[in-house]
Amino acid sequence: MNRMRFVYASILIVFFQFSIAQIGGSSAYTFALIENNARHTALGGISIANSNEDPASGFQNPALINSKMHQHASLSYANHVADINYGFASFGNNIDSLHTLTFNLGFYDYGNFVRTNNAGDILGEFDAKDYTFQIGLSKKITDKITLGANGKFLYSVYEAYVSTAGGIDIGSHYADPDHLLSFGILIKNMGYQFIKYSENSPRENIPFDVQASISKKLAHNPLRFTFTFHNLHRWNNSYVNTNARNKEIDLETGIVKNQELTLGDQLMRHILFNTEFIFSDNFQIRGGYNHQRRAELGPENRKASTGFSWGFSIGVRKLMIGYGSAGYFPGIASNYFSVSRDLSRVMKKKKKSYL
C-alpha cells in the first residue's frame, strides 16, 4: 500500500505542475481526445479502468496494456457526423514478463472541400486530415498495480496549413480481482506544438485532460458499473452556447454572458457513467451516458438520445467483432466497427503447415 500511495502521489504532483498553464486555455488537435474503437464508443467515450486482450485499450490508458495483448491486432473504422471517416490500427507485443508494448496508428479524413476566393469564385478543391502515431509501454509493479506511458506524434494537414505536435500520457491501474474492483488514473496529452499552422499564428496547446475512474463488477452477476471523471484539472467545464434561445447578453459590451449552471449540472459535466453486461468472454453488451455531450450538443427543445451510447462485442471464429454507436444529435450518431485477433495462433498454424 505504501508503494501505491507513492505512485499516485507522484502522478498528482506532475498533474498539478503541468495543469497550471492549461486552465482556461484552448487547444488544437482535439481529435486526440476522441474514442478510438467500438468498445470505448459504447461506453461513452472514455474507458481507463478496465482492460482486456484488445491492444486498443492501451490507447486510452497505457496502464491497461498487459501481457494478454501479446501478438494481438485490432482494427477499427468509424463513420462520424458529416461523413467524417476514421480508421485505427493497434498491435501489442511483450518485451518480457513485466513489460508490454503497443503500436497505434489513427487517422481522420474530413473529406473534400470547395476552395474559393474572397469573391466566391470556385478555384478547385482541397482536403483535410489528422493523423496520430503512438507507442505505449506498461510495466507491472505488483500483482495489482500497473504503470504505463504513451508517446504520441500528432500531424494535421488542412489544405496548405500543416502542423505537428508531440505528447505523452501517464497512467496507472489498480485491479483487485478478489473484490472485482478496479481503478484508473490518467494524465493525458502533456505536450508541445512543434510546427504551427502558420508562422503568424500563436503556438497552441494539445488537449490536456486528467481522468480518474472506478469500476465494480457484481458477484454472481454479469453487470459491471463504471464511473469516470474527466477534466479534473478545472472546475468550469462548460461551453457558452451563443445561439441559445435563453441566452443573456451584457447590455454594455454586447457579449453573451456565461451560462449560470447549477452545482449539480457543473458536476455532471465531469462524469461519465457506463455499464456492461459481461455474459462471457465472447459476448458483451454495453451502454453509456455522457452528460457534457448531452448538455452541449443536444438542442434545447429536443435532446432525444444525445449523450447516450450503446454497443456490443461478439466472438466469431476466433475474431472479436465489436459495434458501438454514440448519439451526438437527435437522429445523428457515430457508428464504430472494430475487429481484433490473436495473430500468434495464425503464425503457429503457418509454422505447422511447413513442417
Rosetta blueprint (number, residue, H / E / L):
1 M L
2 N H
3 R H
4 M H
5 R H
6 F H
7 V H
8 Y H
9 A H
10 S H
11 I H
12 L H
13 I H
14 V H
15 F H
16 F H
17 Q H
18 F H
19 S H
20 I L
21 A L
22 Q L
23 I L
24 G L
25 G L
26 S L
27 S E
28 A L
29 Y L
30 T H
31 F H
32 A H
33 L H
34 I L
35 E L
36 N L
37 N L
38 A H
39 R H
40 H H
41 T H
42 A H
43 L L
44 G L
45 G L
46 I L
47 S L
48 I L
49 A L
50 N L
51 S L
52 N L
53 E L
54 D L
55 P L
56 A L
57 S H
58 G H
59 F H
60 Q H
61 N L
62 P H
63 A H
64 L H
65 I L
66 N L
67 S H
68 K H
69 M H
70 H L
71 Q L
72 H E
73 A E
74 S E
75 L E
76 S E
77 Y E
78 A E
79 N E
80 H L
81 V H
82 A H
83 D H
84 I L
85 N E
86 Y E
87 G E
88 F E
89 A E
90 S E
91 F E
92 G E
93 N E
94 N E
95 I L
96 D L
97 S L
98 L L
99 H E
100 T E
101 L E
102 T E
103 F E
104 N E
105 L E
106 G E
107 F E
108 Y E
109 D E
110 Y E
111 G E
112 N E
113 F E
114 V E
115 R E
116 T E
117 N L
118 N L
119 A L
120 G L
121 D L
122 I E
123 L E
124 G E
125 E E
126 F E
127 D E
128 A E
129 K E
130 D E
131 Y E
132 T E
133 F E
134 Q E
135 I E
136 G E
137 L E
138 S E
139 K E
140 K E
141 I L
142 T L
143 D L
144 K L
145 I E
146 T E
147 L E
148 G E
149 A E
150 N E
151 G E
152 K E
153 F E
154 L E
155 Y E
156 S E
157 V E
158 Y E
159 E L
160 A L
161 Y E
162 V E
163 S E
164 T E
165 A E
166 G E
167 G E
168 I E
169 D E
170 I E
171 G E
172 S E
173 H E
174 Y E
175 A E
176 D E
177 P H
178 D H
179 H H
180 L L
181 L E
182 S E
183 F E
184 G E
185 I E
186 L E
187 I E
188 K E
189 N E
190 M E
191 G E
192 Y E
193 Q E
194 F E
195 I E
196 K L
197 Y L
198 S L
199 E L
200 N L
201 S L
202 P L
203 R L
204 E L
205 N E
206 I L
207 P L
208 F L
209 D E
210 V E
211 Q E
212 A E
213 S E
214 I E
215 S E
216 K E
217 K E
218 L L
219 A L
220 H L
221 N L
222 P L
223 L E
224 R E
225 F E
226 T E
227 F E
228 T E
229 F E
230 H L
231 N L
232 L L
233 H L
234 R L
235 W L
236 N L
237 N L
238 S L
239 Y L
240 V L
241 N L
242 T L
243 N L
244 A L
245 R L
246 N L
247 K L
248 E L
249 I E
250 D L
251 L L
252 E L
253 T L
254 G L
255 I L
256 V E
257 K L
258 N L
259 Q L
260 E L
261 L L
262 T L
263 L H
264 G H
265 D H
266 Q H
267 L H
268 M H
269 R L
270 H L
271 I E
272 L E
273 F E
274 N E
275 T E
276 E E
277 F E
278 I E
279 F E
280 S E
281 D L
282 N L
283 F E
284 Q E
285 I E
286 R E
287 G E
288 G E
289 Y E
290 N E
291 H H
292 Q H
293 R H
294 R H
295 A H
296 E H
297 L H
298 G L
299 P L
300 E L
301 N L
302 R L
303 K L
304 A L
305 S L
306 T L
307 G L
308 F E
309 S E
310 W E
311 G E
312 F E
313 S E
314 I E
315 G E
316 V E
317 R L
318 K L
319 L E
320 M E
321 I E
322 G E
323 Y E
324 G E
325 S E
326 A E
327 G E
328 Y E
329 F E
330 P L
331 G L
332 I E
333 A E
334 S E
335 N E
336 Y E
337 F E
338 S E
339 V E
340 S E
341 R E
342 D E
343 L H
344 S H
345 R H
346 V H
347 M H
348 K H
349 K H
350 K H
351 K H
352 K H
353 S H
354 Y H
355 L L
